[in-house]
Amino acid sequence: MSFAQQVTGSSHDVHNYGDVSRETIERLQIYVDLVLKWQPAQNLIAPSTIPDIWERHVIDSLGTKWAVPDAKTWVDVGSGAGFPGIVTAILQADDPDAHVHFIESNQRKVAFLRTALRETGAKGTVHPGRIESVAKSWEHGPVEAVSARALANLDLLLNLSEPFWRTGATCVFHKGQDFQREVNEASQRWTFDLVERNSLIDSTSRLLLLSNISSRQI
Protein backbone atom coordinates (compact mmCIF):
# COMPACT_ATOMS: atom_id res chain seq x y z
CA MET A 1 0.00 0.00 0.00
CA SER A 2 1.38 3.40 -0.97
CA PHE A 3 1.53 6.29 1.48
CA ALA A 4 -1.32 8.11 -0.27
CA GLN A 5 -3.48 4.99 -0.25
CA GLN A 6 -3.53 5.08 3.55
CA VAL A 7 -6.10 7.87 3.26
CA THR A 8 -9.62 6.55 3.73
CA GLY A 9 -11.54 9.80 3.33
CA SER A 10 -12.19 11.56 0.03
CA SER A 11 -13.07 14.90 -1.48
CA HIS A 12 -16.65 13.67 -1.95
CA ASP A 13 -17.17 14.01 1.81
CA VAL A 14 -16.91 17.81 1.49
CA HIS A 15 -20.29 17.98 -0.24
CA ASN A 16 -21.95 16.76 2.96
CA TYR A 17 -21.02 20.00 4.69
CA GLY A 18 -21.90 22.73 2.22
CA ASP A 19 -22.16 23.90 -1.35
CA VAL A 20 -18.61 23.65 -2.68
CA SER A 21 -17.84 24.13 -6.37
CA ARG A 22 -16.12 21.55 -8.54
CA GLU A 23 -13.19 23.92 -9.04
CA THR A 24 -12.78 24.32 -5.28
CA ILE A 25 -12.87 20.54 -4.78
CA GLU A 26 -10.17 20.16 -7.43
CA ARG A 27 -7.97 22.72 -5.67
CA LEU A 28 -8.52 21.03 -2.32
CA GLN A 29 -7.52 17.71 -3.86
CA ILE A 30 -4.29 19.22 -5.19
CA TYR A 31 -3.59 20.56 -1.71
CA VAL A 32 -4.25 17.24 0.02
CA ASP A 33 -2.01 15.46 -2.50
CA LEU A 34 0.77 17.95 -1.72
CA VAL A 35 0.40 17.42 2.03
CA LEU A 36 0.69 13.68 1.55
CA LYS A 37 3.64 14.06 -0.80
CA TRP A 38 5.57 16.28 1.63
CA GLN A 39 4.47 14.50 4.81
CA PRO A 40 7.18 11.80 5.00
CA ALA A 41 9.95 14.39 4.96
CA GLN A 42 8.25 17.32 6.70
CA ASN A 43 5.79 15.76 9.19
CA LEU A 44 3.21 18.42 8.33
CA ILE A 45 0.33 16.79 10.23
CA ALA A 46 0.12 14.25 13.04
CA PRO A 47 0.68 10.80 11.50
CA SER A 48 -2.37 9.42 13.31
CA THR A 49 -4.62 11.85 11.39
CA ILE A 50 -3.40 10.87 7.91
CA PRO A 51 -6.17 8.30 7.26
CA ASP A 52 -8.81 10.95 8.02
CA ILE A 53 -7.10 13.98 6.48
CA TRP A 54 -10.22 15.14 4.65
CA GLU A 55 -12.41 15.17 7.75
CA ARG A 56 -9.86 15.98 10.45
CA HIS A 57 -8.11 18.77 8.57
CA VAL A 58 -9.82 19.91 5.36
CA ILE A 59 -13.46 19.83 6.44
CA ASP A 60 -12.60 21.16 9.88
CA SER A 61 -10.85 24.09 8.20
CA LEU A 62 -13.79 24.95 5.94
CA GLY A 63 -15.61 26.41 8.92
CA THR A 64 -13.10 29.23 9.28
CA LYS A 65 -14.04 31.08 6.11
CA TRP A 66 -17.68 30.10 6.41
CA ALA A 67 -17.82 31.64 9.90
CA VAL A 68 -16.85 35.09 8.55
CA PRO A 69 -17.90 34.90 4.89
CA ASP A 70 -17.56 38.61 4.20
CA ALA A 71 -13.93 38.76 5.33
CA LYS A 72 -11.58 38.81 2.36
CA THR A 73 -8.22 39.78 3.84
CA TRP A 74 -6.99 37.24 6.37
CA VAL A 75 -3.91 36.63 8.46
CA ASP A 76 -3.29 33.00 9.38
CA VAL A 77 -0.86 32.87 12.31
CA GLY A 78 1.44 29.93 12.96
CA SER A 79 0.28 28.48 9.66
CA GLY A 80 2.20 25.20 9.72
CA ALA A 81 0.80 22.94 6.99
CA GLY A 82 -1.79 25.56 6.07
CA PHE A 83 -4.86 24.40 7.97
CA PRO A 84 -6.98 26.49 7.90
CA GLY A 85 -5.17 29.23 5.93
CA ILE A 86 -4.69 27.40 2.63
CA VAL A 87 -8.26 26.11 2.76
CA THR A 88 -9.49 29.68 3.30
CA ALA A 89 -7.38 30.88 0.36
CA ILE A 90 -8.79 28.11 -1.84
CA LEU A 91 -12.38 28.94 -0.90
CA GLN A 92 -11.89 32.55 -2.01
CA ALA A 93 -9.50 31.85 -4.88
CA ASP A 94 -11.88 33.30 -7.47
CA ASP A 95 -12.35 36.59 -5.63
CA PRO A 96 -9.90 39.15 -7.07
CA ASP A 97 -10.07 41.24 -3.89
CA ALA A 98 -9.32 38.37 -1.49
CA HIS A 99 -5.94 37.56 0.01
CA VAL A 100 -4.58 35.43 2.85
CA HIS A 101 -1.35 36.29 4.66
CA PHE A 102 0.50 33.41 6.31
CA ILE A 103 2.92 33.86 9.21
CA GLU A 104 5.24 30.90 9.77
CA SER A 105 8.71 30.67 11.33
CA ASN A 106 9.68 27.18 10.11
CA GLN A 107 11.51 27.61 6.79
CA ARG A 108 10.53 24.19 5.46
CA LYS A 109 6.88 24.89 6.12
CA VAL A 110 7.31 28.31 4.52
CA ALA A 111 8.48 26.51 1.38
CA PHE A 112 5.51 24.13 1.55
CA LEU A 113 2.99 26.95 1.96
CA ARG A 114 4.39 28.79 -1.04
CA THR A 115 4.24 25.59 -3.09
CA ALA A 116 0.64 24.96 -2.03
CA LEU A 117 -0.41 28.48 -3.03
CA ARG A 118 1.31 28.18 -6.39
CA GLU A 119 -0.02 24.72 -7.21
CA THR A 120 -3.61 25.44 -6.19
CA GLY A 121 -3.79 28.89 -7.74
CA ALA A 122 -4.94 30.39 -4.43
CA LYS A 123 -3.95 33.95 -3.56
CA GLY A 124 -1.73 34.56 -0.57
CA THR A 125 1.60 35.76 0.76
CA VAL A 126 3.84 33.85 3.15
CA HIS A 127 5.72 35.95 5.72
CA PRO A 128 8.64 34.03 7.28
CA GLY A 129 9.30 34.82 10.91
CA ARG A 130 7.93 34.71 14.42
CA ILE A 131 4.37 35.91 14.82
CA GLU A 132 5.17 38.70 17.28
CA SER A 133 7.92 40.10 15.06
CA VAL A 134 5.94 40.01 11.82
CA ALA A 135 2.78 41.38 13.44
CA LYS A 136 4.57 44.21 15.22
CA SER A 137 6.09 45.52 11.99
CA TRP A 138 3.03 44.88 9.81
CA GLU A 139 3.01 47.04 6.68
CA HIS A 140 0.73 45.07 4.39
CA GLY A 141 -2.55 46.88 4.80
CA PRO A 142 -5.69 46.30 6.87
CA VAL A 143 -6.78 42.84 7.92
CA GLU A 144 -10.38 41.74 8.38
CA ALA A 145 -9.90 38.40 10.13
CA VAL A 146 -7.21 36.41 11.94
CA SER A 147 -7.22 32.61 12.04
CA ALA A 148 -5.31 30.00 14.03
CA ARG A 149 -5.71 26.28 14.60
CA ALA A 150 -3.93 24.04 17.10
CA LEU A 151 -1.41 26.77 17.88
CA ALA A 152 -1.65 28.12 21.44
CA ASN A 153 -4.07 28.84 24.26
CA LEU A 154 -6.60 31.62 23.79
CA ASP A 155 -4.86 34.09 26.08
CA LEU A 156 -1.61 33.82 24.13
CA LEU A 157 -3.42 33.94 20.78
CA LEU A 158 -5.06 37.22 21.72
CA ASN A 159 -1.71 38.62 22.74
CA LEU A 160 0.00 37.51 19.52
CA SER A 161 -2.79 38.79 17.28
CA GLU A 162 -3.23 42.13 19.06
CA PRO A 163 -1.80 44.28 16.22
CA PHE A 164 -4.56 42.95 13.98
CA TRP A 165 -7.61 43.04 16.24
CA ARG A 166 -6.57 46.49 17.45
CA THR A 167 -7.44 47.71 13.96
CA GLY A 168 -10.75 45.83 13.81
CA ALA A 169 -9.97 42.29 12.70
CA THR A 170 -12.20 39.46 13.92
CA CYS A 171 -10.36 36.54 15.53
CA VAL A 172 -11.43 33.07 14.37
CA PHE A 173 -9.81 30.37 16.47
CA HIS A 174 -10.35 26.61 16.44
CA LYS A 175 -10.51 25.16 19.94
CA GLY A 176 -10.89 21.65 21.33
CA GLN A 177 -12.90 20.26 24.22
CA ASP A 178 -11.15 22.52 26.77
CA PHE A 179 -12.39 25.65 25.01
CA GLN A 180 -14.47 26.85 27.98
CA ARG A 181 -11.51 26.71 30.33
CA GLU A 182 -9.47 28.75 27.84
CA VAL A 183 -12.26 31.30 27.51
CA ASN A 184 -12.50 31.65 31.29
CA GLU A 185 -8.75 32.10 31.66
CA ALA A 186 -8.54 34.63 28.81
CA SER A 187 -11.44 36.58 30.30
CA GLN A 188 -9.28 37.43 33.31
CA ARG A 189 -6.99 39.47 31.08
CA TRP A 190 -9.19 40.49 28.15
CA THR A 191 -12.72 41.65 27.46
CA PHE A 192 -14.34 40.58 24.20
CA ASP A 193 -17.55 39.75 22.41
CA LEU A 194 -17.67 36.01 21.82
CA VAL A 195 -19.64 33.87 19.39
CA GLU A 196 -19.28 30.11 19.61
CA ARG A 197 -19.76 28.00 16.50
CA ASN A 198 -19.94 24.23 16.64
CA SER A 199 -17.12 22.39 14.93
CA LEU A 200 -18.11 20.76 11.63
CA ILE A 201 -16.60 17.47 12.73
CA ASP A 202 -16.53 17.30 16.54
CA SER A 203 -19.40 18.07 18.90
CA THR A 204 -16.98 18.82 21.75
CA SER A 205 -14.94 21.40 19.82
CA ARG A 206 -15.76 24.98 18.95
CA LEU A 207 -14.85 27.72 16.52
CA LEU A 208 -14.51 30.88 18.59
CA LEU A 209 -15.23 34.26 16.97
CA LEU A 210 -13.93 37.17 19.03
CA SER A 211 -14.44 40.87 18.35
CA ASN A 212 -14.41 44.18 20.24
CA ILE A 213 -11.37 42.94 22.14
CA SER A 214 -9.54 45.02 24.71
CA SER A 215 -7.16 44.39 27.59
CA ARG A 216 -8.45 44.66 31.13
CA GLN A 217 -7.05 47.36 33.38
CA ILE A 218 -5.44 45.43 36.20
C-alpha positions as CSV (number, residue, x, y, z in Angstrom):
1,M,0.0,0.0,0.0
2,S,1.4,3.4,-1.0
3,F,1.5,6.3,1.5
4,A,-1.3,8.1,-0.3
5,Q,-3.5,5.0,-0.3
6,Q,-3.5,5.1,3.6
7,V,-6.1,7.9,3.3
8,T,-9.6,6.5,3.7
9,G,-11.5,9.8,3.3
10,S,-12.2,11.6,0.0
11,S,-13.1,14.9,-1.5
12,H,-16.6,13.7,-1.9
13,D,-17.2,14.0,1.8
14,V,-16.9,17.8,1.5
15,H,-20.3,18.0,-0.2
16,N,-21.9,16.8,3.0
17,Y,-21.0,20.0,4.7
18,G,-21.9,22.7,2.2
19,D,-22.2,23.9,-1.4
20,V,-18.6,23.7,-2.7
21,S,-17.8,24.1,-6.4
22,R,-16.1,21.5,-8.5
23,E,-13.2,23.9,-9.0
24,T,-12.8,24.3,-5.3
25,I,-12.9,20.5,-4.8
26,E,-10.2,20.2,-7.4
27,R,-8.0,22.7,-5.7
28,L,-8.5,21.0,-2.3
29,Q,-7.5,17.7,-3.9
30,I,-4.3,19.2,-5.2
31,Y,-3.6,20.6,-1.7
32,V,-4.2,17.2,0.0
33,D,-2.0,15.5,-2.5
34,L,0.8,18.0,-1.7
35,V,0.4,17.4,2.0
36,L,0.7,13.7,1.6
37,K,3.6,14.1,-0.8
38,W,5.6,16.3,1.6
39,Q,4.5,14.5,4.8
40,P,7.2,11.8,5.0
41,A,9.9,14.4,5.0
42,Q,8.2,17.3,6.7
43,N,5.8,15.8,9.2
44,L,3.2,18.4,8.3
45,I,0.3,16.8,10.2
46,A,0.1,14.3,13.0
47,P,0.7,10.8,11.5
48,S,-2.4,9.4,13.3
49,T,-4.6,11.8,11.4
50,I,-3.4,10.9,7.9
51,P,-6.2,8.3,7.3
52,D,-8.8,11.0,8.0
53,I,-7.1,14.0,6.5
54,W,-10.2,15.1,4.6
55,E,-12.4,15.2,7.7
56,R,-9.9,16.0,10.5
57,H,-8.1,18.8,8.6
58,V,-9.8,19.9,5.4
59,I,-13.5,19.8,6.4
60,D,-12.6,21.2,9.9
61,S,-10.8,24.1,8.2
62,L,-13.8,25.0,5.9
63,G,-15.6,26.4,8.9
64,T,-13.1,29.2,9.3
65,K,-14.0,31.1,6.1
66,W,-17.7,30.1,6.4
67,A,-17.8,31.6,9.9
68,V,-16.9,35.1,8.5
69,P,-17.9,34.9,4.9
70,D,-17.6,38.6,4.2
71,A,-13.9,38.8,5.3
72,K,-11.6,38.8,2.4
73,T,-8.2,39.8,3.8
74,W,-7.0,37.2,6.4
75,V,-3.9,36.6,8.5
76,D,-3.3,33.0,9.4
77,V,-0.9,32.9,12.3
78,G,1.4,29.9,13.0
79,S,0.3,28.5,9.7
80,G,2.2,25.2,9.7
81,A,0.8,22.9,7.0
82,G,-1.8,25.6,6.1
83,F,-4.9,24.4,8.0
84,P,-7.0,26.5,7.9
85,G,-5.2,29.2,5.9
86,I,-4.7,27.4,2.6
87,V,-8.3,26.1,2.8
88,T,-9.5,29.7,3.3
89,A,-7.4,30.9,0.4
90,I,-8.8,28.1,-1.8
91,L,-12.4,28.9,-0.9
92,Q,-11.9,32.5,-2.0
93,A,-9.5,31.8,-4.9
94,D,-11.9,33.3,-7.5
95,D,-12.3,36.6,-5.6
96,P,-9.9,39.2,-7.1
97,D,-10.1,41.2,-3.9
98,A,-9.3,38.4,-1.5
99,H,-5.9,37.6,0.0
100,V,-4.6,35.4,2.8
101,H,-1.4,36.3,4.7
102,F,0.5,33.4,6.3
103,I,2.9,33.9,9.2
104,E,5.2,30.9,9.8
105,S,8.7,30.7,11.3
106,N,9.7,27.2,10.1
107,Q,11.5,27.6,6.8
108,R,10.5,24.2,5.5
109,K,6.9,24.9,6.1
110,V,7.3,28.3,4.5
111,A,8.5,26.5,1.4
112,F,5.5,24.1,1.6
113,L,3.0,26.9,2.0
114,R,4.4,28.8,-1.0
115,T,4.2,25.6,-3.1
116,A,0.6,25.0,-2.0
117,L,-0.4,28.5,-3.0
118,R,1.3,28.2,-6.4
119,E,0.0,24.7,-7.2
120,T,-3.6,25.4,-6.2
121,G,-3.8,28.9,-7.7
122,A,-4.9,30.4,-4.4
123,K,-4.0,33.9,-3.6
124,G,-1.7,34.6,-0.6
125,T,1.6,35.8,0.8
126,V,3.8,33.9,3.1
127,H,5.7,35.9,5.7
128,P,8.6,34.0,7.3
129,G,9.3,34.8,10.9
130,R,7.9,34.7,14.4
131,I,4.4,35.9,14.8
132,E,5.2,38.7,17.3
133,S,7.9,40.1,15.1
134,V,5.9,40.0,11.8
135,A,2.8,41.4,13.4
136,K,4.6,44.2,15.2
137,S,6.1,45.5,12.0
138,W,3.0,44.9,9.8
139,E,3.0,47.0,6.7
140,H,0.7,45.1,4.4
141,G,-2.5,46.9,4.8
142,P,-5.7,46.3,6.9
143,V,-6.8,42.8,7.9
144,E,-10.4,41.7,8.4
145,A,-9.9,38.4,10.1
146,V,-7.2,36.4,11.9
147,S,-7.2,32.6,12.0
148,A,-5.3,30.0,14.0
149,R,-5.7,26.3,14.6
150,A,-3.9,24.0,17.1
151,L,-1.4,26.8,17.9
152,A,-1.6,28.1,21.4
153,N,-4.1,28.8,24.3
154,L,-6.6,31.6,23.8
155,D,-4.9,34.1,26.1
156,L,-1.6,33.8,24.1
157,L,-3.4,33.9,20.8
158,L,-5.1,37.2,21.7
159,N,-1.7,38.6,22.7
160,L,0.0,37.5,19.5
161,S,-2.8,38.8,17.3
162,E,-3.2,42.1,19.1
163,P,-1.8,44.3,16.2
164,F,-4.6,42.9,14.0
165,W,-7.6,43.0,16.2
166,R,-6.6,46.5,17.5
167,T,-7.4,47.7,14.0
168,G,-10.7,45.8,13.8
169,A,-10.0,42.3,12.7
170,T,-12.2,39.5,13.9
171,C,-10.4,36.5,15.5
172,V,-11.4,33.1,14.4
173,F,-9.8,30.4,16.5
174,H,-10.3,26.6,16.4
175,K,-10.5,25.2,19.9
176,G,-10.9,21.6,21.3
177,Q,-12.9,20.3,24.2
178,D,-11.2,22.5,26.8
179,F,-12.4,25.7,25.0
180,Q,-14.5,26.9,28.0
181,R,-11.5,26.7,30.3
182,E,-9.5,28.7,27.8
183,V,-12.3,31.3,27.5
184,N,-12.5,31.6,31.3
185,E,-8.8,32.1,31.7
186,A,-8.5,34.6,28.8
187,S,-11.4,36.6,30.3
188,Q,-9.3,37.4,33.3
189,R,-7.0,39.5,31.1
190,W,-9.2,40.5,28.1
191,T,-12.7,41.6,27.5
192,F,-14.3,40.6,24.2
193,D,-17.6,39.7,22.4
194,L,-17.7,36.0,21.8
195,V,-19.6,33.9,19.4
196,E,-19.3,30.1,19.6
197,R,-19.8,28.0,16.5
198,N,-19.9,24.2,16.6
199,S,-17.1,22.4,14.9
200,L,-18.1,20.8,11.6
201,I,-16.6,17.5,12.7
202,D,-16.5,17.3,16.5
203,S,-19.4,18.1,18.9
204,T,-17.0,18.8,21.8
205,S,-14.9,21.4,19.8
206,R,-15.8,25.0,19.0
207,L,-14.9,27.7,16.5
208,L,-14.5,30.9,18.6
209,L,-15.2,34.3,17.0
210,L,-13.9,37.2,19.0
211,S,-14.4,40.9,18.4
212,N,-14.4,44.2,20.2
213,I,-11.4,42.9,22.1
214,S,-9.5,45.0,24.7
215,S,-7.2,44.4,27.6
216,R,-8.5,44.7,31.1
217,Q,-7.1,47.4,33.4
218,I,-5.4,45.4,36.2
